[in-house]
């Protein structure tokens, strides 16, 4: 596998001493003090990305020195290989499954080896490639026939140039082990085969050389559906069984399989487990299947050291199981919920992203809307994850990254669901999840995970449409609850402003983190090429209109000169205020001005004055001066670096010159000595 070999070299460290590179840099040889050693580069296994099912048959040696069948010659030997589906008659035409030569058809019914002239113990170098059948029936076998080739055929000879010496069968499948294992074999050769020959004769007289192992061969299989590992093979074959306990036992047994075998057959293995969940009614079998699937995900993750193999399966291979008894999204969410209830170690938290991606992909394939049961299960799962995140961040700092990673995966999943589901139930889950991320007392961790969650949700490409950009009218009652009124109409923006207001009474680190998030969010809106018209920007500013009253109500805390506040935070809040004020519809602003209290109007004017002082225009000349100073600083740095490089080069040249002079002196001394 060329790709597999190349990938192994890509995983080598970036800086590898004592090695040759393709770069033009100076080569550093092996130091004299070190000892040279050779190591074997073992390529990592990788999932088979396309269907393949081939068997390679290599005949090695046959011994006909003691051939005891009449007066037949056994010197010029040739082998014929056929693939048969039953043992009714050894003379039947083989299946068209053997790859032919380049000069003939692609697939043939039989293939002959090279001929060995006057050699009773020939060694073969042939490779016979066979397309394996899809089904694993124990009757499929290779029929290998050995012939003596007559070099000079007499006119009265009606038997043809080939004289049959012996035959043997090589079963391809076994009900106990699956496909034939790779490796070398030695077997005896029956002289003749009768119908029903798969049950071999026991009389040694019916074999070449009294039943000794006279024929040796080698087998190599490359197949995505017929694994070499016995546990995997039996699991694939047991899918047709009606006994749920048998499937459960084989599922558990594959956890003992080498991870390389699991990785190579990762795609069909995951497909099988998802089919089992959708087609079997046993809840115990479904939970066991989920548990095995989770552990397989963990094995593959640690084997590849990243998510590449798992993401490759989700993105390019996963397909919704055909003709399911129950939809995969429903059964997977229900089984996951039951598993979480039994999992007290947060085991599934690290790999929740994999099942989230599977659920989203399955929903994308399904034309029907998500069911209420699915939404209920997902809501409970996500709220349980929220409780686990809070528990980790409050009690265990060593797994903090795991909690942040799970929080992001929940955000990605809910953002994706907005593409394939009705937004109303998703909004409900988002609101409950935000409320569940509460710490006692209030901590920076709470702001961090909430901001990262909201930032991911608000990066949805249809953020504008999801906020329902309709024109709103104000009256006296609505002004009193301005934040609630706008929050109900513009859900996502309302969530952001709600968290902004909660953070304004917190220490500067928390306020600064939140102000930077809000400023970045508004900057994204302002730079989005889709929303550059004045009408669209006015609707976006309407989403955040309650920010004006929020900043007015907290004006003494944020903008009072007697209260110390970081300058960067001050600029962030006022920049957000100016974005809303710049783009808001003048009618909406006038309606608010006419209705709201005088105290807030005074606070509004105070914010305007603070904005003028903070963002005062210093004039074109001052800007040019600052630009000149900045450019001179850049030029100074460039000159300094150029001079330093020239000095370094000159030093290297001087050292090389000195080294050359020393070599010349040594040579002169050697000549004098000679």
VOGU-3710 file (C-alpha; in Angstrom, 3 decimals, decimal comma):
1> xxxxxxxxxx> 0,000/0,000/0,000  1,912/3,045/-1,285  -0,271/5,577/0,548  0,289/3,748/3,808  4,056/3,807/3,314  4,081/7,515/2,462  1,933/8,412/5,476  4,436/6,749/7,788  7,203/9,087/6,565  4,962/12,109/6,981
11> xxxxxxxxxx> 4,713/11,300/10,665  8,506/11,541/11,163  9,709/14,433/13,363  10,419/17,730/11,641  14,019/17,835/12,838  15,764/14,510/12,481  19,504/14,518/13,085  21,941/12,469/11,013  19,624/12,266/8,018  19,634/13,462/4,425
21> xxxxxxxxxx> 16,916/15,902/3,381  15,760/17,243/0,043  16,564/20,785/1,138  19,624/22,708/-0,014  20,828/23,202/3,518  24,153/22,062/4,886  24,347/18,320/5,576  25,363/17,398/9,108  26,915/13,950/9,208  26,991/11,441/12,027
31> xxxxxxxxxx> 29,355/12,420/14,857  32,321/10,122/15,353  31,399/9,455/18,954  27,981/8,032/18,053  27,325/4,452/17,024  25,516/3,728/13,774  22,365/1,644/13,888  19,664/0,604/11,476  15,983/0,684/12,384  12,967/-0,594/10,512
41> xxxxxxxxxx> 10,237/1,917/9,653  6,948/0,185/10,391  4,110/1,934/8,546  0,865/2,535/10,400  -2,215/0,686/9,280  -4,919/2,807/7,717  -8,593/2,182/6,957  -9,318/0,665/3,587  -11,018/3,474/1,743  -12,535/1,407/-1,088
51> xxxxxxxxxx> -13,928/-2,079/-1,632  -11,305/-4,727/-2,310  -11,440/-8,507/-1,886  -8,555/-10,436/-3,422  -6,675/-13,620/-2,627  -3,140/-14,239/-3,871  -2,128/-17,884/-4,322  1,577/-18,722/-4,525  2,419/-22,395/-5,313  5,901/-23,054/-3,989
61> xxxxxxxxxx> 7,013/-26,668/-4,362  5,663/-30,130/-5,165  7,476/-33,469/-4,814  6,611/-36,240/-7,294  9,753/-38,352/-6,778  7,683/-41,120/-5,236  4,673/-40,881/-7,488  2,966/-44,284/-7,357  0,194/-44,206/-9,964  0,946/-46,883/-12,561
71> xxxxxxxxxx> 3,582/-46,103/-15,143  2,751/-42,403/-15,447  5,585/-39,987/-15,944  5,781/-37,120/-13,460  8,648/-34,985/-14,698  7,392/-32,072/-16,805  4,880/-30,621/-14,336  2,317/-27,845/-14,732  -0,373/-26,679/-12,270  -3,965/-25,634/-13,043
81> xxxxxxxxxx> -5,946/-23,522/-10,515  -9,755/-23,059/-10,491  -12,229/-21,454/-8,088  -15,327/-23,631/-7,540  -18,492/-23,005/-5,549  -19,295/-26,705/-4,854  -17,729/-30,168/-4,946  -20,237/-31,877/-7,232  -17,677/-32,557/-9,975  -13,944/-31,739/-10,103
91> xxxxxxxxxx> -14,154/-31,376/-13,882  -16,638/-28,477/-13,682  -15,683/-25,174/-15,247  -14,339/-22,772/-12,660  -15,852/-19,447/-11,710  -14,784/-16,475/-13,782  -12,870/-14,943/-10,894  -9,157/-15,468/-11,684  -7,240/-12,551/-13,169  -5,747/-13,403/-16,527
101> xxxxxxxxxx> -2,593/-12,288/-18,300  -2,155/-8,914/-19,945  -2,672/-10,448/-23,405  -6,012/-12,100/-22,590  -9,317/-11,304/-20,901  -9,339/-9,664/-17,480  -11,031/-12,612/-15,728  -10,710/-16,280/-16,674  -12,101/-19,570/-15,346  -8,709/-21,209/-14,762
111> xxxxxxxxxx> -5,034/-20,426/-14,876  -1,916/-22,507/-15,482  1,502/-22,135/-13,929  4,806/-22,109/-15,731  6,049/-25,501/-16,950  9,090/-27,146/-15,350  10,859/-29,469/-17,756  12,156/-32,823/-16,482  11,958/-31,947/-12,801  10,085/-34,184/-10,364
121> xxxxxxxxxx> 10,448/-31,602/-7,575  9,893/-28,209/-9,182  9,814/-24,829/-7,395  7,234/-22,359/-8,666  7,411/-18,568/-8,806  3,849/-17,899/-10,044  1,410/-15,433/-8,450  -2,253/-16,164/-9,111  -4,650/-13,360/-8,214  -8,243/-14,369/-7,442
131> xxxxxxxxxx> -11,321/-12,227/-6,868  -12,953/-13,493/-3,690  -16,723/-14,031/-3,594  -18,758/-11,659/-1,457  -20,436/-14,444/0,523  -18,433/-16,539/2,966  -19,793/-19,983/2,070  -17,718/-22,939/3,304  -18,162/-24,679/-0,075  -16,014/-22,132/-1,931
141> xxxxxxxxxx> -12,596/-23,667/-2,582  -9,603/-23,694/-4,894  -9,145/-26,827/-6,968  -5,464/-27,353/-7,789  -4,688/-29,973/-10,465  -1,197/-31,281/-11,292  -0,428/-32,471/-14,815  2,435/-34,041/-16,700  2,956/-32,283/-20,010  3,885/-34,551/-22,892
151> xxxxxxxxxx> 6,580/-32,926/-24,957  6,149/-35,293/-27,916  2,589/-36,396/-28,585  2,084/-39,596/-30,585  -0,525/-39,750/-33,322  -2,472/-42,554/-31,617  -2,545/-40,679/-28,312  -6,107/-39,439/-27,834  -5,739/-38,237/-24,227  -4,153/-34,939/-25,199
161> xxxxxxxxxx> -0,882/-33,385/-24,058  -1,806/-33,273/-20,337  -1,855/-36,312/-18,053  -3,510/-35,836/-14,644  -1,192/-36,747/-11,776  -3,053/-35,539/-8,661  -5,504/-32,998/-7,330  -6,096/-31,149/-4,075  -8,610/-28,732/-2,628  -7,968/-25,566/-0,592
171> xxxxxxxxxx> -11,106/-24,453/1,310  -11,381/-20,670/1,428  -13,862/-20,235/4,276  -14,543/-21,900/7,597  -17,545/-21,464/9,852  -15,246/-21,365/12,894  -12,401/-19,147/11,704  -13,651/-17,252/8,680  -11,417/-16,873/5,643  -8,245/-18,912/5,242
181> xxxxxxxxxx> -5,380/-17,365/7,174  -2,359/-15,845/5,503  0,769/-17,948/5,617  2,516/-21,015/4,241  0,937/-24,471/4,107  2,012/-28,054/3,342  -0,607/-30,643/2,408  -0,803/-34,159/0,905  -2,070/-34,735/-2,644  -4,974/-37,100/-3,432
191> xxxxxxxxxx> -4,504/-39,053/-6,646  -8,124/-38,683/-7,675  -11,210/-36,745/-6,534  -14,735/-38,081/-6,710  -17,992/-36,096/-6,416  -18,343/-34,820/-2,858  -14,544/-34,692/-2,569  -14,521/-32,000/0,138  -14,634/-34,898/2,604  -11,095/-36,151/1,919
201> xxxxxxxxxx> -10,349/-39,881/1,589  -8,501/-41,414/4,518  -6,736/-44,331/2,832  -3,009/-43,429/2,449  -2,874/-45,491/-0,731  -5,065/-42,881/-2,427  -2,425/-40,164/-1,888  0,901/-39,356/-3,487  3,800/-40,796/-1,484  1,475/-42,508/1,036
211> xxxxxxxxxx> -0,148/-39,318/2,281  2,953/-37,268/3,044  2,872/-33,488/2,730  4,330/-33,107/-0,739  2,797/-29,794/-1,848  3,631/-26,434/-0,288  2,003/-23,091/-1,079  1,484/-19,642/0,362  -1,693/-17,540/0,780  -2,109/-13,755/1,057
221> xxxxxxxxxx> -5,509/-12,017/1,234  -6,385/-8,333/0,989  -10,077/-7,864/1,709  -12,301/-5,276/3,318  -15,100/-7,783/4,011  -13,153/-10,940/4,891  -10,767/-10,000/7,737  -7,909/-12,223/8,817  -8,737/-11,782/12,482  -11,019/-14,575/13,669
231> xxxxxxxxxx> -13,028/-12,386/16,041  -13,785/-9,850/13,312  -14,633/-12,546/10,796  -17,044/-14,302/13,157  -18,684/-10,962/13,988  -19,303/-10,213/10,307  -20,690/-13,708/9,732  -22,897/-13,615/12,850  -24,858/-10,585/11,587  -27,178/-12,988/9,759
241> xxxxxxxxxx> -27,846/-14,900/12,980  -31,147/-14,502/14,795  -29,502/-15,055/18,175  -28,782/-11,690/19,817  -26,528/-13,300/22,434  -24,248/-14,670/19,705  -23,827/-11,224/18,173  -23,252/-9,716/21,618  -20,499/-12,228/22,421  -18,746/-11,611/19,102
251> xxxxxxxxxx> -19,020/-7,845/19,595  -17,336/-8,034/22,982  -14,676/-10,395/21,637  -13,424/-7,904/19,029  -12,079/-5,728/21,842  -9,301/-8,346/22,088  -8,403/-7,891/18,420  -5,182/-6,113/17,473  -5,858/-2,466/16,780  -4,168/-2,724/13,359
261> xxxxxxxxxx> -6,821/-5,199/12,198  -9,569/-2,979/13,612  -8,200/0,072/11,820  -7,974/-1,690/8,463  -11,622/-2,835/8,699  -12,851/0,266/10,521  -15,463/1,315/7,966  -17,355/-1,998/7,620  -17,055/-2,508/11,381  -18,761/0,793/12,208
271> xxxxxxxxxx> -21,377/0,133/9,521  -22,169/-3,225/11,089  -22,552/-1,788/14,600  -24,926/0,928/13,415  -26,944/-1,665/11,478  -27,199/-3,802/14,614  -28,558/-0,840/16,572  -31,189/-0,129/13,906  -32,340/-3,708/13,254  -32,247/-5,442/16,665
281> xxxxxxxxxx> -34,928/-4,972/19,314  -32,871/-6,080/22,321  -32,028/-3,040/24,460  -29,176/-4,939/26,088  -27,631/-5,673/22,686  -28,011/-2,031/21,659  -26,262/-0,772/24,811  -23,478/-3,353/24,418  -23,040/-2,308/20,802  -22,764/1,356/21,817
291> xxxxxxxxxx> -20,243/0,487/24,516  -18,095/-1,493/22,052  -18,398/1,303/19,481  -17,203/3,845/22,050  -14,214/1,698/22,996  -13,333/1,147/19,330  -13,390/4,942/18,864  -10,982/5,270/21,776  -8,645/2,568/20,420  -8,502/4,158/16,970
301> xxxxxxxxxx> -8,038/7,640/18,408  -4,995/6,627/20,443  -3,599/4,537/17,594  -3,672/7,387/15,079  -2,865/10,050/17,716  -5,577/12,285/16,245  -9,114/12,236/14,829  -8,111/11,749/11,193  -9,311/8,156/10,752  -12,565/8,763/12,608
311> xxxxxxxxxx> -13,279/12,000/10,757  -12,527/10,282/7,469  -15,179/7,669/8,228  -17,806/10,253/9,167  -17,094/12,576/6,239  -16,575/10,140/3,394  -17,858/6,682/4,264  -20,788/6,773/6,671  -24,180/6,114/5,128  -27,556/5,747/6,754
321> xxxxxxxxxx> -28,343/2,031/7,319  -30,803/0,788/4,672  -34,292/-0,408/5,649  -33,903/0,139/9,413  -36,476/-1,088/11,899  -36,038/2,232/13,699  -34,235/5,369/12,538  -30,589/5,561/13,590  -30,943/9,033/15,126  -33,724/7,808/17,407
331> xxxxxxxxxx> -32,063/4,605/18,568  -28,572/6,102/18,879  -29,760/9,039/20,969  -31,912/6,779/23,180  -29,091/4,272/23,730  -26,583/7,063/24,378  -28,903/8,540/27,001  -29,171/5,176/28,789  -25,409/4,734/28,616  -24,757/8,170/30,136
341> xxxxxxxxxx> -27,088/7,336/33,011  -24,849/4,337/33,829  -21,535/6,133/33,168  -20,240/7,868/36,273  -16,698/8,443/34,947  -17,470/10,858/32,065  -16,068/8,189/29,726  -18,176/9,242/26,765  -17,453/12,959/27,194  -14,154/12,856/25,281
351> xxxxxxxxxx> -15,675/11,221/22,203  -19,095/12,838/22,174  -18,043/14,715/19,022  -18,001/11,445/17,037  -21,595/10,540/17,899  -22,725/14,133/17,403  -21,294/14,025/13,885  -22,956/10,671/13,190  -26,318/12,001/14,386  -26,025/15,116/12,239
361> xxxxxxxxxx> -24,961/13,136/9,164  -27,822/10,694/9,671  -30,300/13,559/9,974  -28,928/15,016/6,753  -29,677/11,749/4,944  -33,152/11,474/6,453  -35,734/13,576/4,633  -38,157/13,451/7,568  -38,052/15,965/10,401  -36,429/15,011/13,686
371> xxxxxxxxxx> -38,897/13,313/16,038  -39,919/14,632/19,452  -38,287/11,618/21,119  -34,994/12,485/19,456  -35,207/16,113/20,608  -36,036/15,057/24,160  -33,120/12,608/24,290  -30,695/15,128/22,824  -31,808/17,774/25,303  -31,207/15,462/28,269
381> xxxxxxxxxx> -27,846/14,311/26,862  -26,651/17,884/26,359  -27,831/19,033/29,779  -26,072/16,025/31,321  -22,902/17,018/29,491  -23,327/20,554/30,871  -23,502/19,165/34,425  -20,371/17,097/33,789  -18,534/20,152/32,441  -19,428/22,224/35,505
391> xxxxxxxxxx> -18,405/19,366/37,802  -15,020/19,033/36,093  -14,240/22,757/36,118  -15,247/23,128/39,761  -13,461/20,072/41,153  -10,775/18,815/38,763  -8,394/21,163/37,003  -6,401/18,318/35,385  -9,221/17,575/32,920  -10,075/21,205/32,187
401> xxxxxxxxxx> -9,196/20,830/28,501  -11,625/17,914/28,233  -14,469/20,099/29,538  -13,651/22,933/27,130  -13,397/20,448/24,243  -16,793/18,931/25,066  -18,333/22,407/25,332  -17,135/23,276/21,824  -18,452/19,995/20,434  -21,894/20,692/21,877
411> xxxxxxxxxx> -21,800/24,122/20,227  -20,783/22,679/16,848  -23,531/20,061/17,056  -26,306/22,512/17,933  -25,102/24,899/15,238  -25,264/22,055/12,707  -28,736/21,055/13,868  -29,973/24,520/12,934  -29,326/23,490/9,304  -31,548/20,392/9,360
421> xxxxxxxxxx> -34,111/20,938/12,150  -36,726/23,474/13,146  -34,939/26,248/15,076  -37,462/26,579/17,917  -36,604/23,330/19,792  -32,900/23,942/19,168  -33,218/27,424/20,693  -34,847/25,840/23,743  -31,897/23,458/24,172  -29,417/26,320/23,726
431> xxxxxxxxxx> -31,135/28,438/26,388  -31,271/25,546/28,885  -27,641/24,653/28,207  -26,503/28,237/28,867  -28,487/28,314/32,100  -26,973/24,965/33,158  -23,445/26,364/32,848  -23,647/28,197/36,154  -20,981/28,225/38,852  -21,268/29,041/42,546
441> xxxxxxxxxx> -19,640/31,431/43,151  -19,328/33,148/39,775  -16,003/32,245/38,130  -14,015/33,155/35,052  -14,524/29,567/33,810  -18,231/30,247/33,436  -17,641/33,272/31,207  -15,009/31,428/29,179  -17,144/28,406/28,288  -20,254/30,513/27,682
451> xxxxxxxxxx> -18,391/32,922/25,397  -16,812/30,084/23,398  -20,178/28,384/23,099  -21,998/31,544/21,990  -19,195/32,505/19,617  -19,523/29,160/17,828  -23,314/29,394/17,646  -23,222/32,980/16,381  -20,830/32,001/13,579  -23,717/30,258/11,851
461> xxxxxxxxxx> -23,910/31,395/8,246  -27,624/32,234/8,675  -27,217/34,216/11,893  -29,086/37,152/10,380  -32,098/35,058/9,332  -32,195/33,082/12,600  -32,607/36,313/14,565  -35,858/37,055/12,747  -34,967/40,514/11,353  -38,442/42,094/11,418
471> xxxxxxxxxx> -39,189/45,721/12,217  -40,244/46,194/15,862  -42,448/48,934/17,313  -42,028/50,401/20,792  -44,520/51,555/23,376  -44,294/52,514/27,057  -44,700/48,957/28,370  -42,107/47,517/25,982  -39,518/50,140/26,885  -39,698/49,089/30,521
481> xxxxxxxxxx> -38,690/45,539/29,519  -36,668/46,444/26,462  -34,163/43,603/26,823  -36,880/40,970/27,267  -38,900/42,268/24,318  -35,973/42,337/21,905  -34,610/39,058/23,273  -37,824/37,238/22,422  -37,759/38,513/18,860  -34,012/38,160/18,295
491> xxxxxxxxxx> -33,089/35,026/20,239  -29,358/34,615/19,621  -28,520/38,308/19,993  -30,693/38,384/23,109  -28,666/35,534/24,635  -25,458/37,448/24,006  -26,773/40,656/25,567  -28,114/38,735/28,552  -24,642/37,348/29,275  -23,124/40,790/28,678
501> xxxxxxxxxx> -25,327/42,315/31,362  -24,446/39,545/33,839  -20,727/40,240/33,394  -20,816/44,011/33,858  -20,824/43,704/37,666  -17,841/41,325/37,667  -14,065/41,990/37,980  -12,162/43,632/35,083  -10,796/40,321/33,696  -14,307/38,958/33,174
511> xxxxxxxxxx> -15,660/42,230/31,782  -12,724/42,568/29,399  -13,184/39,021/28,084  -16,865/39,660/27,408  -16,302/43,074/25,821  -13,698/41,611/23,448  -16,171/38,886/22,419  -18,978/41,384/21,750  -16,670/43,683/19,812  -15,456/40,802/17,616
521> xxxxxxxxxx> -19,048/39,679/16,982  -20,129/43,138/15,846  -16,970/43,471/13,753  -17,907/40,258/11,911  -21,331/41,701/11,133  -19,808/44,945/9,924  -17,300/43,194/7,629  -19,711/40,620/6,184  -20,066/41,321/2,461  -23,613/39,974/2,442
531> xxxxxxxxxx> -24,907/42,659/4,810  -23,477/45,953/3,581  -26,674/47,787/2,716  -27,850/50,436/5,169  -31,212/48,694/5,639  -29,600/45,368/6,523  -27,125/46,967/8,915  -30,043/48,787/10,547  -31,781/45,451/11,185  -28,564/44,006/12,638
541> xxxxxxxxxx> -28,155/47,046/14,884  -31,761/46,473/15,995  -30,714/43,048/17,349  -28,359/44,793/19,765  -30,427/47,892/20,516  -30,864/46,935/24,223  -27,076/47,304/24,555  -27,634/51,077/24,671  -29,827/50,892/27,765  -27,553/48,228/29,345
551> xxxxxxxxxx> -24,504/50,514/29,046  -26,538/53,508/30,259  -27,642/51,620/33,383  -24,014/50,601/34,120  -22,520/53,951/33,168  -21,280/54,852/36,676  -19,376/51,563/36,886  -17,841/51,597/33,403  -17,272/55,229/32,507  -17,001/57,142/35,795
561> xxxxxxxxxx> -13,556/58,729/35,901  -13,236/57,993/39,620  -13,463/54,229/38,959  -10,292/52,707/37,430  -11,047/50,728/34,266  -8,605/49,374/31,657  -8,419/51,636/28,633  -8,781/48,733/26,185  -12,000/47,573/27,854  -13,358/51,124/27,844
571> xxxxxxxxxx> -12,720/51,411/24,106  -14,354/48,050/23,415  -17,609/48,968/25,168  -17,785/52,372/23,488  -16,955/50,866/20,061  -19,900/48,473/20,442  -22,102/51,378/21,494  -21,030/53,395/18,452  -21,699/50,475/16,068  -25,315/50,260/17,235
581> xxxxxxxxxx> -25,789/54,006/17,205  -24,219/54,383/13,747  -26,448/51,795/12,042  -29,706/51,918/14,016  -32,867/53,059/12,297  -33,472/56,698/13,275  -37,195/56,014/13,715  -36,542/53,345/16,328  -34,092/55,616/18,150  -36,579/58,508/18,078
591> xxxxxxxxxx> -39,378/56,265/19,426  -37,185/55,174/22,310  -36,136/58,793/23,046  -39,734/59,951/23,242  -40,831/57,189/25,625  -37,932/56,374/27,955  -37,170/58,116/31,249  -35,197/61,355/31,521  -32,485/59,649/33,555  -31,672/57,304/30,697
601> xxxxxxxxxx> -31,653/60,156/28,206  -29,050/61,924/30,341  -27,029/58,705/30,483  -27,244/58,447/26,698  -25,770/61,942/26,313  -23,026/61,047/28,778  -22,087/58,032/26,643  -21,907/60,265/23,587  -19,537/62,661/25,392  -17,353/59,743/26,554
611> xxxxxxxxxx> -17,240/58,432/22,994  -16,147/61,841/21,662  -13,361/62,031/24,232  -12,192/58,468/23,578  -12,346/58,501/19,788  -11,371/62,147/19,241  -10,118/62,895/15,732  -6,543/64,212/15,994  -6,367/65,526/12,442  -4,694/64,498/9,206
621> xxxxxxxxxx> -1,325/66,069/10,079  -1,021/64,149/13,348  -1,959/60,925/11,580  0,742/61,573/8,963  3,289/62,204/11,706  2,357/58,967/13,439  2,585/57,153/10,108  6,035/58,676/9,438  7,300/57,653/12,866  5,969/54,152/12,379
631> xxxxxxxxxx> 7,567/53,868/8,927  10,897/55,142/10,250  10,786/52,528/12,988  10,148/49,804/10,404  12,996/51,059/8,223  15,331/51,130/11,233  14,518/47,501/12,028  15,131/46,497/8,400  18,514/48,280/8,358  19,505/46,677/11,634
641> xxxxxxxxxx> 18,624/43,178/10,416  20,414/43,748/7,107  23,585/44,911/8,867  23,468/42,027/11,316  23,116/39,521/8,483  26,008/41,072/6,561  28,229/40,942/9,674  27,277/37,294/10,209  28,094/36,433/6,595  31,432/38,256/6,816
651> xxxxxxxxxx> 32,277/36,373/10,004  31,464/33,035/8,338  33,655/33,959/5,355  36,548/34,893/7,633  36,250/31,612/9,488  36,201/29,672/6,204  39,312/31,582/5,032  41,134/30,783/8,276  40,163/27,124/7,971  41,507/26,990/4,394
661> xxxxxxxxxx> 44,802/28,594/5,472  45,208/26,031/8,249  44,656/23,196/5,766  47,287/24,645/3,405  49,796/24,917/6,287  49,162/21,281/7,237  49,690/20,157/3,644  52,986/22,082/3,448  54,185/20,484/6,680  53,314/17,016/5,345
671> xxxx> 55,253/17,710/2,120  58,307/18,822/4,120  58,167/15,675/6,236  57,915/13,511/3,118
//
